[in-house]
Amino acid sequence: MKTAALLVLSAAPAAALPAPDPHFIDRAKDLPAVQVYSGGWEHFVGGGVAVLDCNHSGYPSMYVAGGAGPSRLFVNTTSAPGQPITFRLGDIPAETDVTGAYPIDIDGDGWADLFVMRAGGFAVLKGGPDCTFTDVTAQWGLDPGDRWTTAFAATWEAGQSWPTIAIGNYVNRKDPNGPFFACDTDFLIRPDGDGRRFGTPIPLKPSFCTLSMLISDWRRNGERTLRVANDRQYYVKGGYEQMWHLNPVKEFTPAEGWPQVSLWGMGIASADLFGTGYPDVMTTSMGDQLLQLNQKGTLTAAPYSIGTYAQRPYKGDDGRPATGWHAEFADVDNDGRMDLFIAKGNVDQMPSNASKDPNNLLMQQPDGRFVEKADAAGVGTTERSRGAALVDLNGDGKLDLVVVNRRAPMEVWQNDTPGANHWLEVQPRMDSGGNAYAVGAWVEVKAGDRWQEQEITVGGGHASGHLTPIHFGLGPADAAQVRVVWPDGTKSDWASVPVDGKWSLRAEGAGLKVGPLY
């Protein structure tokens, strides 16, 4: 097992040029309000952020969970590319007990909607021009009930104009024997016959206190399946990480290559790290952070030497195990290699785990191994971090960082990494069929001697997601070609795309029409 994983590392493409250490500037002091994820035991988990361009300005905004306090919409007011990141407060229906949110264009009108998770019933907010939102939960046929919702994922199945959604729920708060052995039920919901409302929920049983979900074509065979990360703490024994077939709905079995691994699953991240054509998968946990390398549809635990397990704090004198929450793969320094951010933090005052638990920024090296750079970058804070996002907030092609903290203010970090590496951001768009943002597509980029690909998904992370253009670091390459594998499996022709810019991609016959984002 370890030998096979090392072979993948040795096959990693060579980097173009070594990059300087990443560097970030603190912009949280400029926020129009201090945002804290607060509350009692119902907000030990969650604490997410949804990032979306809600007014089509080219500068993404943020909807941030507040737990027992208010959730808030921070509308991006950055003046020009590369300038200091600034926000104003937006007008949005007031919500408390929000655990997190995911942006998704459900009705295909081009404006991002919000699936808002709560302890006490989720909500769906329909987005419109100028960052306006309207509660359409009941109108769209959904019954949120009174569940403690902590996870979400979505995909468009063949012939659907609306998505199939997966909803993950945590502990059943009404169970008198809880919280142990009291996991609530997860659900899969398809649109009904007319495609403009949702139908009857399909229970996913057994359920094991879910904290993250992701629908992905991880085997690259055209079948999108649902991965579920479960918090073993609340079922004590018998639970495991899950994978579900969507049609028909049934669990994967060990005989299908899905081993029943048990851990305290908090968050999921997925990316093709080494150009194999298959997405590797990270699951955060209390203790080891499990990276599984994908070898043609077979998942194998990465070797310890890869540097991603991040099982204990890398600074300070607290040697107890770390607690990982949100994980995200992204190219922080635009050198053409995926890096890894992990938000860390004690559940609250759990004595078995580190109380001062710094966040990780693990930078991928030319040999495929990851090296800790969070402290050098200035983002190795030790609050009880939860959700996060790596997105370009000020339009300069460098990925900025947002971190939501439990019982401490949210962090906003502007990426100020030196160097002149090139970059590209692209957004495939579909003007018919309902799947406006091409969820389920794969974007492939060739630049210099490197080939990269990314899958468009909704879900993963920890209570956090973003609907923003797909970001590629290009290293020194000053020219790039792009191809889209559309959700139905059709491959476009390759198209030349100017680097250091943001572009929409639309099908034009067998080719691609490259244009402005909006």
Salt bridges, closest charged atoms under 4 A:
ASP21 OD1 - LYS373 NZ 3.06
GLU42 OE2 - ARG173 NH1 2.95
GLU95 OE1 - ARG118 NE 3.08
ASP97 OD1 - HIS43 NE2 3.11
ASP107 OD2 - LYS126 NZ 2.46
ASP109 OD2 - LYS126 NZ 2.70
ASP146 OD1 - ARG173 NH2 3.11
ASP146 OD2 - LYS174 NZ 3.88
GLU157 OE2 - ARG190 NE 2.66
ASP184 OD1 - ARG147 NH1 2.45
GLU223 OE1 - ARG219 NH2 2.32
GLU223 OE2 - HIS245 ND1 2.69
GLU256 OE2 - HIS245 NE2 2.75
ASP318 OD2 - ARG320 NH2 2.79
GLU328 OE1 - HIS326 NE2 2.93
GLU328 OE2 - HIS466 NE2 2.78
ASP335 OD2 - ARG337 NH2 2.64
ASP348 OD1 - ARG406 NH2 2.76
ASP348 OD1 - ARG407 NH2 3.11
ASP367 OD2 - ARG369 NH1 3.60
ASP375 OD1 - LYS315 NZ 2.79
ASP392 OD2 - LYS502 NZ 2.82
ASP416 OD2 - HIS23 ND1 3.74
GLU425 OE2 - HIS471 ND1 2.84
GLU425 OE1 - LYS502 NZ 2.67
ASP431 OD2 - ARG506 NE 2.93
GLU444 OE1 - ARG483 NH2 2.71
GLU453 OE1 - ARG220 NH1 2.95
ASP500 OD2 - HIS422 ND1 2.71
